[in-house]
Amino acid sequence: MSKVYTSKVIRKGEIAEETISISVERPPSFEFEAGQYVQLGVEAPLYPDPKGSSRVFSIASSPLNKNELEIAFRNTGSGFKKTLFELRVGSPVLLEGPFGHFVLPAQKNLKHIFIAGGIGITPFLSIIETVVNNKEGIPINLLYANRSTESTAFLKKLEKLEKDSDCVNVDFIVGRIEAQHLEKHILNLNDTIWWIVGPPTMVTEVSCVLQQIGVLQKTIRTEAFIGY
């Protein structure tokens, strides 16, 4: 059963074009797995929002970081996002969770292809950082698409994680993910899991392309990020 925690902002900054990262204190008893998400809310929103004063965010930081939880979001202009944008260090927030099953399976002999669109990178970042720092040796190929290099969140961090690991490879893509980007990763379909996170349209399109080139639907995991 999920639990509600009180926390506060300890860091905030722009990490890419129109993309904000907020780190909050991690409550001592808050445990989660890489890839899960949290419901984050504020008690007194600065701007009205018809969808309320809380939203769900994938946790971008690793469970190995015991001091803070990091989330990231695009500045879409909603009342809630505007409130988050104006939070200051020390501002109180509410956390509920963790939630979700978008986590690596226990089997260590599988290969993983991560396909991220935009801010859909957040659960993958948590997983990759955990795998690299634990030296688990799990093969991961990340295909990360954005509209421009300037809008690529966590660019430097991902480059460093790739450099520090023999098992992680990152392809940064400007524009849409096409069949040509995916086909080169079809080596052995029997031991590969494909993970897709991003806007709903992108998730649907990439899933369809994968199936057209021979990937079985049962080996595809998806999570759609809806802007709010």
N, C-alpha and C positions, 0 to 999 in steps of 0.2 A: 504494500500500500504506500502511495506517495505521501510525502510530508511537506508542510509549509515551513520555510525558513526565512528569517530576516537577515539581510546582508546590507552592504553599502558599496558604492562605487569607489574603486581604488585607482583606476586609470581609464582614460578615454582618449581616443585620437583617430585621425583619419589615416587609414591604411592603404587606400587606393581612391581613385576618383569617385566621389559621392558614396564612399563606403566607410563606415564608422565601426570601430572596435571598442567595446566596453568590457573592462575586467572588474569583477566584484569579488569581495572576500568569499572564500569557500568555507562554508560552515564546517566545523570539525567533524560532524557526523554525516556529512553529505558524501555518499559513495555512488559512483556511476561507472559505466563501461564506455570505452571510446566508441563514439558513434551515436550515443543517446542524446536526448534533448531535454530542455527544462522550460517550464513556464515562468516567465519573468514579468513582474508587474510593479506598478508604482501606486502608492496610496492616494496621492493628490496630483492627478495629471494636470499639466500646464495648459493643455489644449483639449477641447472636446473631441471624442472619437466614437462613432456609432458602434464600433466593435469592442468597446470597453477599454479597460486600463491594464491589460496584460496580453501577452502573445507568447507563442512557443518559439524557441530558438535552439538550434543544434549547438552543442557545446564544442567550441573550437579548440579549447585547451585539452591537454592530456590528463587522464586520471592520475598520472605520476606527479603532477603539480598539485601539491596539497594546500597551497596558499591562496589560489585564485581560480575563478571560473571565467572564461572568456567567451563572449558572443560577438557576432559581427552582423551588420545589416546594411543594405542599400538605403539611402535617404530618399524614400518614395514620396514624402510630403504628407503622409497621413498624420492625424493629430497625435497618435501614440508615438510615431517615429520622431516627430518634432519635439515631443516631451523628452524622449531619450536623448536626442541630440543636444538638448540644453541641460541635461543632468551634469552636476559638478562632482568633483572628487568629494566623497563624504556623503553624497545623497543616498538616502535609504531606498532599498528595493526589496521586493518579496520574491522568493524562489519557491517553486513547487516542482517535485520530481524526484529522481529522474524518470523519464519515460522512453519507450521505444525499444525495438529489437533489431535496429540496423547496426549490428555488431558482427565482428568476424566469428565464424564458426570455430569450434574447438579443434577441428582437424587442421593440422599444420602442413599437410602435404598438398594443399591446393594453391593454385595461382589466382591472383585477383587483378581484374582490370577495373579501375575506378574511372568513371566518366562524370566530370563535374561541369556544370554551366553556371557562371557567375558566382553568387554567394553560396551556391550549393557545395562549395569547397569545404565548408566548415566541418561536417562530420568526418570527411576524409582526412582533413588536417589532424584531427584528434587521433584517428586511427594510425596514420603514418608516423606521427611523432612518438606514439606509444610503441609501435613495432620497432622503430629505429633505436630508441633509447633503451628498450629492453633487449636489443640485439637478438630478436626472434628469428631473423632470416627468412621471413615470409615474403615470397616474390610479389611485388606490387608494381603495376604500371598505371600511372595516372595520366589521363587525358583531360586537360583543363582549358575550357573555352571561355573567352571573354570578347567583348566587342573591341577592345583595344588593350595594349600593354599597360596603359595608365590605369585602366579599370580592373587590373588583375590583383585581387586581394591576396595578401600573404606571399607575394612573389619572392622576396628575398629569403623568407623563412623556408619556403619549399625548395628553393635552390640549394640552401645549406643542408637540408635534410637529405636531399638527393646526393649531395657531395659526401655526406658523412656515412652513407649506407651503400652496401654492395647489392642490395636487394630491391631498392626503390628506383624507378625511372620515371621522369616527369616530362611530358610533352605539353608545352604551352601552345595553345592554338588561338589565333586571332580570327574571329568569325565563327561560323557554324561548324559543328562536327559532322563530317561527311563519311561516306562508306570507305573512302580511301584511307582515312585515319584509323578506322577500325579493322580493316582487313589484314593489316600487317601483324595484328595481335592474335589472329586465329591460327594457332600452332597445334594445340592439343585441346580440343573442346571438352574432352572427358574430365579434365581436372582443373577447369577454369570457371570462376564465378565472375559475372559481370555486374557491376554496381553503377547505377545512374542516379544522380541527384541534380536538380536544377528546376527551372520553370516548367510547369505542366506540359506545355507544348513541346519543349525540348525533350523532356523525358519520354513522351509518347513517340516522337519521331525517331529518336535514337533506338528505342526498344524495337520499333518496327524494322529499322534498317538492320539491326543485329539479327533478327529472325530471318530476314530476307537473305542474309549471307551465311545462314546455316547455324546460328546459335539457338539452342533450345530455350524456350520460354522459361522452363523450370530452373535454368541456371542464371536468370536475370533477376536482380534485386533493384527495386526502384523506390525513390522518395521524392515527391514533388514539393517544391518550395513556392508558395503562393505569396505574391507581394502584398504588403499591407502597410 
